[in-house]
Amino acid sequence: LLQMLPGIAEAERRDAAERYLKRAGAQWPETERDKALASVATILADSRFDQLFTPNSRAEVAVMGSLEVKGKLRSISGK
């Protein structure tokens, strides 16, 4: 939901999320689907996350860098 909803017009998001949850969460109790929808809606409404959840944002990005682990510099990469 966090991946697909930002690309959907805000006025249509709730309906789209409910349709998705009815399919993907068909085995979930309705109360659990409602909780999932409420959690996602809360995150998307939080202005602190505006730059993370835009229509142009990516669900996964490549990351590369170095970390010091137990005094040794280690190269890392991943998604």
DSSP file (Angstrom, degrees, kcal/mol; ACC not computed):
  #  RESIDUE AA STRUCTURE BP1 BP2  ACC     N-H-->O    O-->H-N    N-H-->O    O-->H-N    TCO  KAPPA ALPHA  PHI   PSI    X-CA   Y-CA   Z-CA
    1    1 A L     >        0   0    0      0, 0.0     4,-2.5     0, 0.0    16,-0.0   0.000 360.0 360.0 360.0 -40.8    0.0    0.0    0.0
    2    2 A L  T  4  +     0   0    0      1,-0.2     0, 0.0     2,-0.2     0, 0.0   0.779 360.0  48.4 -66.7 -23.9    2.8    2.4    0.8
    3    3 A Q  T  4 S+     0   0    0      2,-0.1    -1,-0.2     1,-0.1     4,-0.2   0.888 121.9  29.4 -80.5 -41.4    4.3    1.7   -2.6
    4    4 A M  T >4 S+     0   0    0      1,-0.1     3,-1.2     2,-0.1     4,-0.2   0.836 105.7  67.5 -93.9 -33.4    1.1    2.1   -4.7
    5    5 A L  G >< S+     0   0    0     -4,-2.5     3,-2.2     1,-0.3    -3,-0.1   0.840  89.3  63.7 -63.7 -36.2   -1.1    4.6   -2.9
    6    6 A P  G 3  S+     0   0    0      0, 0.0    -1,-0.3     0, 0.0    -2,-0.1   0.788 100.7  55.5 -59.4 -23.4    1.1    7.7   -3.4
    7    7 A G  G <  S+     0   0    0     -3,-1.2     2,-0.4    -4,-0.2    -2,-0.2   0.434  96.4  81.0 -86.1   0.8    0.6    7.3   -7.2
    8    8 A I  S <  S-     0   0    0     -3,-2.2     5,-0.1    -4,-0.2     0, 0.0  -0.868  96.7 -94.8-108.9 140.4   -3.2    7.4   -6.8
    9    9 A A    >>  -     0   0    0     -2,-0.4     3,-1.9     1,-0.1     4,-0.8  -0.219  35.8-120.9 -52.5 138.2   -5.1   10.7   -6.4
   10   10 A E  H >> S+     0   0    0      1,-0.3     3,-0.8     2,-0.2     4,-0.5   0.844 111.5  56.7 -54.1 -38.9   -5.7   11.4   -2.7
   11   11 A A  H 34 S+     0   0    0      1,-0.2    -1,-0.3     2,-0.1     4,-0.2   0.719 112.5  42.5 -66.5 -20.2   -9.5   11.4   -3.1
   12   12 A E  H <> S+     0   0    0     -3,-1.9     4,-2.1     1,-0.1    -1,-0.2   0.469  89.2  91.0-103.8  -4.5   -9.3    7.9   -4.5
   13   13 A R  H <X S+     0   0    0     -3,-0.8     4,-3.0    -4,-0.8     5,-0.2   0.903  82.4  51.9 -63.3 -45.4   -6.8    6.3   -2.2
   14   14 A R  H  X S+     0   0    0     -4,-0.5     4,-2.6     1,-0.2    -1,-0.2   0.936 112.3  45.7 -60.5 -47.0   -9.1    4.9    0.5
   15   15 A D  H  > S+     0   0    0     -4,-0.2     4,-2.4     1,-0.2    -1,-0.2   0.916 114.2  49.2 -61.7 -42.6  -11.3    3.1   -2.1
   16   16 A A  H  X S+     0   0    0     -4,-2.1     4,-2.4     1,-0.2    -2,-0.2   0.912 112.1  48.6 -63.0 -42.6   -8.2    1.7   -3.8
   17   17 A A  H  X S+     0   0    0     -4,-3.0     4,-2.8     2,-0.2    -2,-0.2   0.903 110.6  50.5 -65.1 -41.7   -6.7    0.6   -0.5
   18   18 A E  H  X S+     0   0    0     -4,-2.6     4,-2.0    -5,-0.2    -1,-0.2   0.913 110.9  49.0 -63.6 -42.0   -9.9   -1.1    0.5
   19   19 A R  H  X S+     0   0    0     -4,-2.4     4,-1.5     2,-0.2    -2,-0.2   0.929 113.1  47.8 -61.9 -44.5  -10.2   -3.0   -2.8
   20   20 A Y  H  X S+     0   0    0     -4,-2.4     4,-3.3     1,-0.2     5,-0.5   0.938 111.6  49.1 -61.8 -47.4   -6.5   -4.1   -2.5
   21   21 A L  H  X S+     0   0    0     -4,-2.8     4,-1.8     1,-0.2     7,-0.2   0.835 106.0  56.9 -65.4 -32.0   -6.9   -5.3    1.1
   22   22 A K  H  < S+     0   0    0     -4,-2.0    -1,-0.2    -5,-0.2    -2,-0.2   0.863 117.7  34.9 -65.6 -33.7  -10.1   -7.2    0.2
   23   23 A R  H >< S+     0   0    0     -4,-1.5     3,-1.1    -3,-0.4    -2,-0.2   0.955 127.0  34.6 -81.2 -58.0   -8.1   -9.1   -2.4
   24   24 A A  H 3< S+     0   0    0     -4,-3.3     3,-0.2     1,-0.3    -3,-0.2   0.806 128.3  37.4 -71.2 -30.3   -4.6   -9.4   -0.8
   25   25 A G  T >< S+     0   0    0     -4,-1.8     3,-2.0    -5,-0.5    -1,-0.3  -0.062  73.5 131.4-111.0  32.0   -6.0   -9.7    2.8
   26   26 A A  T <  S+     0   0    0     -3,-1.1    -1,-0.2     1,-0.3    -2,-0.1   0.801  76.0  48.9 -56.3 -30.5   -9.0  -11.8    2.0
   27   27 A Q  T 3  S+     0   0    0     -3,-0.2    -1,-0.3    -4,-0.2    -2,-0.1   0.531  93.6  97.0 -87.6  -6.1   -8.1  -14.3    4.8
   28   28 A W  S <  S-     0   0    0     -3,-2.0     2,-0.1    -7,-0.2    -3,-0.1  -0.537  85.6-105.0 -80.7 147.7   -7.6  -11.5    7.3
   29   29 A P    >>  -     0   0    0      0, 0.0     4,-1.8     0, 0.0     3,-0.9  -0.429  33.3-114.7 -62.8 148.1  -10.3  -10.5    9.7
   30   30 A E  H 3> S+     0   0    0      1,-0.3     4,-2.5     2,-0.2     5,-0.2   0.848 116.3  59.6 -56.4 -35.4  -12.0   -7.3    8.7
   31   31 A T  H 3> S+     0   0    0      1,-0.2     4,-2.0     2,-0.2    -1,-0.3   0.868 104.8  49.7 -62.8 -35.1  -10.7   -5.6   11.9
   32   32 A E  H <> S+     0   0    0     -3,-0.9     4,-2.4     2,-0.2    -1,-0.2   0.888 109.7  50.1 -71.2 -38.8   -7.1   -6.4   10.8
   33   33 A R  H  X S+     0   0    0     -4,-1.8     4,-2.5     2,-0.2    -2,-0.2   0.913 110.7  50.8 -62.6 -41.4   -7.7   -5.0    7.3
   34   34 A D  H  X S+     0   0    0     -4,-2.5     4,-2.4     1,-0.2    -2,-0.2   0.899 109.9  49.8 -62.8 -40.7   -9.1   -1.8    9.0
   35   35 A K  H  X S+     0   0    0     -4,-2.0     4,-2.5     2,-0.2    -2,-0.2   0.912 110.6  49.8 -63.8 -42.8   -6.0   -1.5   11.2
   36   36 A A  H  X S+     0   0    0     -4,-2.4     4,-2.4     2,-0.2     5,-0.2   0.931 112.0  47.8 -61.9 -45.6   -3.7   -1.9    8.2
   37   37 A L  H  X S+     0   0    0     -4,-2.5     4,-2.6     1,-0.2    -2,-0.2   0.912 111.8  49.9 -62.2 -43.2   -5.5    0.8    6.3
   38   38 A A  H  X S+     0   0    0     -4,-2.4     4,-2.2     2,-0.2    -1,-0.2   0.900 110.7  50.0 -63.3 -40.8   -5.5    3.1    9.3
   39   39 A S  H  X S+     0   0    0     -4,-2.5     4,-2.0     2,-0.2    -2,-0.2   0.928 112.9  45.5 -63.6 -45.5   -1.8    2.6    9.8
   40   40 A V  H  X S+     0   0    0     -4,-2.4     4,-2.6     1,-0.2     5,-0.2   0.917 112.1  51.5 -64.6 -43.4   -1.0    3.3    6.1
   41   41 A A  H  X S+     0   0    0     -4,-2.6     4,-1.7     1,-0.2    -1,-0.2   0.887 108.7  52.1 -61.4 -39.0   -3.3    6.4    6.1
   42   42 A T  H  X S+     0   0    0     -4,-2.2     4,-0.8     2,-0.2    -1,-0.2   0.916 110.9  47.0 -63.5 -44.0   -1.6    7.8    9.2
   43   43 A I  H >< S+     0   0    0     -4,-2.0     3,-0.9     1,-0.2     6,-0.3   0.934 113.1  47.9 -64.0 -46.5    1.9    7.4    7.6
   44   44 A L  H 3< S+     0   0    0     -4,-2.6    -1,-0.2     1,-0.2    -2,-0.2   0.784 111.3  51.5 -67.8 -26.2    0.8    9.0    4.3
   45   45 A A  H 3< S+     0   0    0     -4,-1.7     2,-0.6    -5,-0.2    -1,-0.2   0.619  86.5 100.0 -83.7 -12.8   -0.8   11.9    6.1
   46   46 A D    X<  -     0   0    0     -3,-0.9     3,-2.1    -4,-0.8     4,-0.1  -0.645  65.7-150.7 -80.4 116.6    2.3   12.6    8.2
   47   47 A S  G >  S+     0   0    0     -2,-0.6     3,-1.4     1,-0.3     4,-0.3   0.705  90.4  73.3 -62.3 -20.3    4.1   15.6    6.7
   48   48 A R  G 3  S+     0   0    0      1,-0.3    -1,-0.3     2,-0.1     3,-0.2   0.753 101.5  44.0 -64.4 -21.3    7.5   14.2    8.0
   49   49 A F  G X> S+     0   0    0     -3,-2.1     4,-1.6    -6,-0.3     3,-1.2   0.278  78.0 113.0-105.5   9.6    7.2   11.5    5.3
   50   50 A D  T <4 S+     0   0    0     -3,-1.4     3,-0.2     1,-0.3    -1,-0.2   0.864  78.2  48.4 -51.5 -43.1    6.2   13.7    2.4
   51   51 A Q  T 34 S+     0   0    0     -4,-0.3     3,-0.3    -3,-0.2    -1,-0.3   0.706 109.8  53.1 -75.2 -18.4    9.4   13.3    0.5
   52   52 A L  T <4 S+     0   0    0     -3,-1.2     2,-0.5     1,-0.2    -1,-0.2   0.816 110.0  45.5 -83.1 -31.5    9.4    9.5    0.9
   53   53 A F  S  < S+     0   0    0     -4,-1.6    -1,-0.2    -3,-0.2    -2,-0.1  -0.644  76.8 130.2-119.9  73.8    5.9    8.9   -0.5
   54   54 A T  S >  S-     0   0    0     -2,-0.5     3,-1.5    -3,-0.3   -47,-0.1  -0.754  72.3-103.1-114.0 165.1    5.4   10.9   -3.6
   55   55 A P  T 3  S+     0   0    0      0, 0.0   -48,-0.1     0, 0.0    -1,-0.0   0.776 124.2  46.1 -58.6 -23.9    4.1    9.7   -7.0
   56   56 A N  T 3  S+     0   0    0    -50,-0.1    -3,-0.0     2,-0.1   -49,-0.0   0.404  88.7 111.2 -99.6   1.9    7.7    9.7   -8.2
   57   57 A S    <   -     0   0    0     -3,-1.5     2,-0.4     1,-0.1    -5,-0.1  -0.311  62.9-127.0 -75.1 162.4    9.3    8.0   -5.3
   58   58 A R        -     0   0    0      1,-0.1     3,-0.1    -6,-0.1    -1,-0.1  -0.858   4.1-142.0-111.9 144.5   10.7    4.5   -5.5
   59   59 A A  S    S+     0   0    0     -2,-0.4     2,-0.4     1,-0.2    -1,-0.1   0.841  92.1  21.8 -71.0 -32.9    9.9    1.5   -3.4
   60   60 A E        -     0   0    0     -3,-0.0     2,-0.3     2,-0.0    -1,-0.2  -0.997  67.2-177.5-136.8 140.2   13.5    0.3   -3.4
   61   61 A V        -     0   0    0     18,-0.4     2,-0.2    -2,-0.4    17,-0.0  -0.973  33.0-106.2-133.2 151.1   16.7    2.2   -4.2
   62   62 A A        -     0   0    0     -2,-0.3     2,-0.4    15,-0.0    17,-0.2  -0.544  35.1-165.5 -75.2 140.5   20.3    0.9   -4.4
   63   63 A V  E     +A   78   0A   0     15,-2.8    15,-1.9    -2,-0.2     2,-0.3  -0.994  10.7 173.6-130.1 134.2   22.5    1.9   -1.4
   64   64 A M  E     +A   77   0A   0     -2,-0.4     2,-0.3    13,-0.2    13,-0.2  -0.988  21.1 108.5-137.3 148.1   26.3    1.7   -1.2
   65   65 A G  E     -A   76   0A   0     11,-2.0    11,-2.8    -2,-0.3     2,-0.4  -0.982  53.7 -83.0 175.6-165.2   28.7    2.9    1.4
   66   66 A S  E     -A   75   0A   0     -2,-0.3     2,-0.4     9,-0.2     9,-0.2  -0.977  27.8-171.3-131.7 143.9   31.1    2.0    4.2
   67   67 A L  E     -A   74   0A   0      7,-2.6     7,-3.6    -2,-0.4     2,-0.7  -0.976  24.4-127.2-130.2 146.1   30.6    1.2    7.8
   68   68 A E  E     -A   73   0A   0     -2,-0.4     2,-0.5     5,-0.2     5,-0.2  -0.856  30.4-178.0 -92.9 121.4   33.1    0.7   10.6
   69   69 A V  E >   -A   72   0A   0      3,-3.3     3,-1.9    -2,-0.7    -2,-0.0  -0.974  69.3 -21.5-124.3 116.9   32.5   -2.6   12.2
   70   70 A K  T 3  S-     0   0    0     -2,-0.5    -1,-0.1     1,-0.3     3,-0.1   0.881 129.2 -49.1  51.1  42.8   34.7   -3.6   15.2
   71   71 A G  T 3  S+     0   0    0      1,-0.2     2,-0.4    -3,-0.0    -1,-0.3   0.424 119.0 106.1  82.8  -1.3   37.3   -1.2   14.1
   72   72 A K  E <  S-A   69   0A   0     -3,-1.9    -3,-3.3     2,-0.0     2,-0.5  -0.922  70.4-123.9-115.1 138.2   37.4   -2.3   10.5
   73   73 A L  E     -A   68   0A   0     -2,-0.4     2,-0.4    -5,-0.2    -5,-0.2  -0.662  31.6-168.7 -79.0 125.4   36.0   -0.4    7.5
   74   74 A R  E     -A   67   0A   0     -7,-3.6    -7,-2.6    -2,-0.5     2,-0.3  -0.944  16.9-133.8-119.0 136.5   33.5   -2.6    5.6
   75   75 A S  E     -A   66   0A   0     -2,-0.4     2,-0.3    -9,-0.2    -9,-0.2  -0.691  27.8-173.0 -84.2 140.1   31.9   -1.9    2.2
   76   76 A I  E     +A   65   0A   0    -11,-2.8   -11,-2.0    -2,-0.3     2,-0.3  -0.951  12.2 168.3-131.9 153.6   28.2   -2.5    2.0
   77   77 A S  E     +A   64   0A   0     -2,-0.3     2,-0.3   -13,-0.2   -13,-0.2  -0.967  19.7 111.0-156.9 154.1   25.6   -2.4   -0.8
   78   78 A G  E      A   63   0A   0    -15,-1.9   -15,-2.8    -2,-0.3    -2,-0.0  -0.986 360.0 360.0 169.1-170.8   22.0   -3.5   -1.2
   79   79 A K              0   0    0     -2,-0.3   -18,-0.4   -17,-0.2    -1,-0.1   0.284 360.0 360.0-124.1 360.0   18.4   -2.4   -1.7
